[in-house]
Amino acid sequence: MSSCGSPIPLSAGHSKGRAALGLIHRHRPAEGAGGVGLRKTSSSLPDKKPFGTRLKEDWMHNKWKYIMLVPAVIYFIIFSYKPMYGVIIAFKNYRPNKGIMGSEWVGFLHFKNFFQSPDFGRILRNTFSISGLGILFGFPAPILLALLLNEIRNEPFKRVVQTITYLPHFVAMVIICGLLKTFCLSDGVFNTIIQAFGGTATPLLQDSKFFYPILIGSDIWQGIGWGSIIYLAAIAGVDQEQYEAARIDGAGRLAQMWYITLPGIMTTVMVMFVLRMGGILNVGYEKILLLYNPATYEVADVISTYTYRMGLQGAQWSFSTAVGLFNSVVNIVFLLVANKFSKKVSGNGLF
Amino acid sequence: MKAKSKIKKSKGDMIFDVINTCIMILMVIMTLYPFYYVVIASVSDNTRLQAYKGILMLPQGFNLGAYKLAFEHPLILSGYKNILIVLAIYLPLSILMTVLCANFMAAKKVMFKKPLVLFMMFTMYFSGGLIPTFLNIRELGMYNSLSALIIPGCLSLYNAFIVRTAIEGIPDSLYESAYMDGASELQILFKITLPLIKPTLAVILLYYGVGKWNEWFSAAIYIKDNAKLPIQNILRSILIENSEILNAKEYGDTVANSFTETIKYAAIVISTVPILCIYPMVQKHFTKGVMIGAVKG
């Protein structure tokens, strides 16, 4: 999860984790955060002044605020809205020499071709497989770490573990993938361990059945510590008296963790889960681009990597724009459904 | 309370503690081993490292030649230089853009705030996608220019929300006296607001900086000339594509041949050290930064 604004959106909703952290609308103070920065409700008195006067007063009071926003608005027009207009080439036969306007309309031809191509089923299946496995294994991992970290009573040791597990979050994807390549060689670290347990050594990245475990495993390695921050903060907000009561009733630490801590952070877990479901098509394409090879295309090719290969390497501009648009639309549908669900379940949503 | 829980410790709790501590130690080892591996491999002897099989625990021989080569190689040097040029413009630009944007979003009683914020937020959920974005950059004449790495992505709304929440945390009374003294909007922003949210600015500076430092995809699609590539893309050629980029004739001799393996690790070390140096300074603010982001609204 890169921490800057990704300038190349392969799919709508850039980084799901970031969006999740940044944009949870809380309709009540969040646990563990003491309700920092809760927005004050502006005066609810009905404004009786005529619109023109209000407009004038607004400009007089907030002139500089508006002026200072101009760079941001221009930025979004040029780098976000202009490419959105460019999406219409999905319905055209784009020729660079003719430009967007001059290229001929073809309607839904590219979509039809995409849905009928043998690649469609394969990349959709891979996208959902990788995303699903990520949710199944990658999602609970930081929760588990937060729960276990919370049980460590030795504060300095706890801090050391935290500091160290946050570290991989800041390591470049290129470096992680480079090391994975070395570790996956037939005489590499992973194979040494496999052999120690009686397995046989194979070049792991050349074998399609190991691709998902490598992908998901390294994602967990990189993200587990960073992901646990939000859950640790939620745990800090759990009512301490409940633990006292449980201790008196003779509950062990494991029981306290299971029956008090976990239910106590369930709201946070639910929101994070729903948000994750909302970004189900946002598969980390960078790692796949760096790790896949012809031997693993069959299982590794996802919508984003397909767009990249067809569009930038194959120069099928219109076709891959159509594929990208399909991705964006499915994403936004998932996001809206997940948001509605989240609001129903926990009262929290994105918008 | 701590003492009490110690006395009351049951056998089950003790077993739990031991297992938990073991899991944590295992996690620490699994997290740190790759870092350790890179360091000891980078100072190893190339031939002995290549011949080594199994889990590397100690350096194989000792040879700093890979570092010497890395620090002298024109491509690695130009990669470093390019990313530093990019950062020197990108960081002040992105901080300024973010602060201006956040200052607006934190403002109260602004008539067109809601539609303007929605206008910006929409871009978080829907985008033109890879190809229209690429064509747009090419149309703007930024193809094969470092500006393609600097200007797109210089404003992240996520970071703007973090800054906005920090600004909202400043008590109104501080502003009122400044307004009464006749301070202008810009003076208030730079003299009152910004000094008060320095820790938050440090966190988003780290987010922007590390994000840009680690980014490779932009340069991979927008930059054509090897000499303009930032360090991550040079690393990608060495580590992922196993390319002979370092040995290319235009870069002089083929001395890199004798460091085929160790040069990889030396390059990783020198490209990661800057981040690891900044990390401890900002680390204590992380939790705050993440949590502030989580309670927007």
Interface residues (C-beta under 8 A of the other chain):
Chain A: S2 S3 C4 G5 S6 P7 I8 P9 L10 S11 A12 G13 H14 R18 A19 L21 G22 L23 I24 H25 R26 H27 P29 A30 G32 A33 G35 V36 G37 L38 R39 K40 S42 S43 R54 L55 D58 H61 N62 K63 W64 K65 Y66 M68 L69 P71 A72 V73 Y75 F76 I78 F79 S80 Y81 K82 P83 M84 Y85 G86 V87 I89 L145 L148 L149 E151 I152 R153 F157 V160 V161 T163 I164 T165 Y166 L167 P168 F170 V171 A172 M173 V174 I175 C177 G178 L179 K181 T182 F183 D187 V189 T192 I193 W221 I224 G225 I229 I230 L232 A233 R247 G252 R253 L254 E286 L289 L290 S304 T307 Y308 G311 L312 W317 S320 T321 G324 L325 N327 S328 N331 I332 L335 F351
Chain B: K2 S5 K8 S10 G12 D13 F16 D17 N20 T21 I23 M24 M27 V28 M30 T31 L32 P34 F35 Y37 V38 K53 G54 I55 L56 S94 M97 L100 C101 N103 F104 A107 K108 K109 V110 M111 F112 L116 F119 M120 M121 T123 M124 Y125 F126 S127 G128 G129 L130 I131 P132 T133 F134 L135 N136 L140 I151 P152 G153 C154 L155 S156 L157 Y158 N159 A160 F161 I162 T165 A166 E168 G169 S184 E185 L186 L189 L206 Y207 Y208 V210 G211 K212 W213 N214 E215 W216 F217 S218 I221 Q232 N233 L235 R236 I238 L239 I240 K264 I268 S271 T272 I275 L276 Y279 Q283 F286 T287 V290 M291 I292 G293 A294 V295 K296 G297
